[in-house]
Every structure is written in structure tokens, then in C-alpha cells.
């Protein structure tokens, strides 16, 4: 599975917020643009607090992150 995340803004907790192709929102809890996917969490329904890290997603093979400057990074998940 490929997860495509696009930067959409910053929430009240100063997390960088990304949205996937299905409208779910994720926050980068490192508070900066980063390609460390272990710091990117699915956010609660109100888009505020971290729920679970994206690395917990089953069948996740690749994460494509579009940062606020438009740069795109593709990270392949190592075999578990």
C-alpha cells in the first residue's frame, strides 16, 4: 500500500498536518518538516491529538510526503 500525504497546514498543537488521499489527517509530532515517518501519527477526529503512528498501518509499503515547500519525498518501509 502507498500512503500519499500532502501538507495542509499547522494545527493548534503546532504539528505539521498532512492529509492522505482518503481525507484522513496526520500530524508530524516532530514539529518540523521531516522524513522520519515514525514521527507521523494519524490524528483524532478533531485533528488535534495523535492517535497512532503510521508505522502501525498494516500493508504499508511506501509513504510519499509532499512538504509545504512542494518538495516530495518517498520513503519505503523496510520489511518487518
C-alpha positions as YAML, in Angstrom:
chain: A
units: angstrom
residues:
- id: 1
  name: UNK
  ca: [0.00, 0.00, 0.00]
- id: 2
  name: UNK
  ca: [1.19, 3.51, -0.83]
- id: 3
  name: UNK
  ca: [0.18, 6.33, 1.51]
- id: 4
  name: UNK
  ca: [0.33, 9.78, -0.10]
- id: 5
  name: UNK
  ca: [0.47, 12.65, 2.38]
- id: 6
  name: UNK
  ca: [0.17, 16.30, 1.40]
- id: 7
  name: UNK
  ca: [0.96, 19.22, 3.72]
- id: 8
  name: UNK
  ca: [-2.14, 21.27, 4.52]
- id: 9
  name: UNK
  ca: [-1.15, 23.43, 7.49]
- id: 10
  name: UNK
  ca: [-0.34, 23.57, 11.18]
- id: 11
  name: UNK
  ca: [-2.80, 22.74, 13.96]
- id: 12
  name: UNK
  ca: [-3.19, 24.32, 17.41]
- id: 13
  name: UNK
  ca: [-0.53, 21.99, 18.82]
- id: 14
  name: UNK
  ca: [1.96, 23.22, 16.17]
- id: 15
  name: UNK
  ca: [2.02, 19.84, 14.44]
- id: 16
  name: UNK
  ca: [2.59, 19.91, 10.70]
- id: 17
  name: UNK
  ca: [-0.68, 18.46, 9.39]
- id: 18
  name: UNK
  ca: [-0.87, 16.27, 6.29]
- id: 19
  name: UNK
  ca: [-3.89, 14.78, 4.55]
- id: 20
  name: UNK
  ca: [-3.94, 11.46, 2.72]
- id: 21
  name: UNK
  ca: [-5.78, 10.55, -0.48]
- id: 22
  name: UNK
  ca: [-8.82, 9.48, 1.59]
- id: 23
  name: UNK
  ca: [-9.14, 12.70, 3.60]
- id: 24
  name: UNK
  ca: [-7.64, 11.32, 6.82]
- id: 25
  name: UNK
  ca: [-5.30, 13.70, 8.59]
- id: 26
  name: UNK
  ca: [-1.89, 13.03, 10.07]
- id: 27
  name: UNK
  ca: [0.41, 15.14, 12.21]
- id: 28
  name: UNK
  ca: [4.18, 15.26, 12.29]
- id: 29
  name: UNK
  ca: [4.87, 15.38, 16.03]
- id: 30
  name: UNK
  ca: [8.48, 16.47, 15.49]
- id: 31
  name: UNK
  ca: [7.06, 19.97, 14.90]
- id: 32
  name: UNK
  ca: [9.12, 20.44, 11.75]
- id: 33
  name: UNK
  ca: [9.27, 19.15, 8.20]
- id: 34
  name: UNK
  ca: [10.82, 15.74, 8.47]
- id: 35
  name: UNK
  ca: [11.04, 12.47, 6.61]
- id: 36
  name: UNK
  ca: [11.09, 10.47, 9.84]
- id: 37
  name: UNK
  ca: [7.86, 8.56, 9.34]
- id: 38
  name: UNK
  ca: [7.95, 7.21, 12.88]
- id: 39
  name: UNK
  ca: [7.07, 10.76, 13.97]
- id: 40
  name: UNK
  ca: [3.94, 10.94, 11.78]
- id: 41
  name: UNK
  ca: [0.73, 9.95, 13.54]
- id: 42
  name: UNK
  ca: [-2.88, 9.53, 12.50]
- id: 43
  name: UNK
  ca: [-4.79, 12.31, 14.27]
- id: 44
  name: UNK
  ca: [-8.02, 12.04, 16.24]
- id: 45
  name: UNK
  ca: [-11.30, 13.04, 14.60]
- id: 46
  name: UNK
  ca: [-10.87, 16.67, 15.69]
- id: 47
  name: UNK
  ca: [-7.42, 16.67, 14.03]
- id: 48
  name: UNK
  ca: [-5.69, 17.65, 17.23]
- id: 49
  name: UNK
  ca: [-4.12, 14.79, 19.16]
- id: 50
  name: UNK
  ca: [-2.01, 11.86, 17.94]
- id: 51
  name: UNK
  ca: [-3.84, 8.55, 17.79]
- id: 52
  name: UNK
  ca: [-1.35, 6.02, 16.39]
- id: 53
  name: UNK
  ca: [1.84, 6.14, 14.32]
- id: 54
  name: UNK
  ca: [1.53, 5.45, 10.60]
- id: 55
  name: UNK
  ca: [4.12, 2.72, 11.02]
- id: 56
  name: UNK
  ca: [1.33, 0.72, 12.74]
- id: 57
  name: UNK
  ca: [-0.65, 0.61, 9.47]
- id: 58
  name: UNK
  ca: [-0.83, -2.90, 8.07]
- id: 59
  name: UNK
  ca: [0.33, -3.45, 4.48]
- id: 60
  name: UNK
  ca: [2.05, -0.05, 4.36]
- id: 61
  name: UNK
  ca: [4.92, -0.27, 1.90]
- id: 62
  name: UNK
  ca: [5.63, 3.31, 0.86]
- id: 63
  name: UNK
  ca: [4.92, 6.79, 2.19]
- id: 64
  name: UNK
  ca: [5.04, 9.72, -0.21]
- id: 65
  name: UNK
  ca: [5.23, 13.07, 1.61]
- id: 66
  name: UNK
  ca: [4.63, 16.41, -0.11]
- id: 67
  name: UNK
  ca: [6.06, 19.09, 2.18]
- id: 68
  name: UNK
  ca: [4.90, 22.71, 2.42]
- id: 69
  name: UNK
  ca: [7.64, 23.86, 0.03]
- id: 70
  name: UNK
  ca: [6.32, 21.44, -2.59]
- id: 71
  name: UNK
  ca: [9.21, 19.01, -2.32]
- id: 72
  name: UNK
  ca: [8.24, 15.35, -2.43]
- id: 73
  name: UNK
  ca: [10.00, 12.56, -0.56]
- id: 74
  name: UNK
  ca: [9.24, 8.89, -0.99]
- id: 75
  name: UNK
  ca: [10.09, 6.59, 1.90]
- id: 76
  name: UNK
  ca: [10.00, 2.82, 1.51]
- id: 77
  name: UNK
  ca: [9.12, 0.90, 4.66]
- id: 78
  name: UNK
  ca: [11.69, -1.79, 5.44]
- id: 79
  name: UNK
  ca: [10.39, -5.34, 5.76]
- id: 80
  name: UNK
  ca: [9.17, -6.05, 9.27]
...
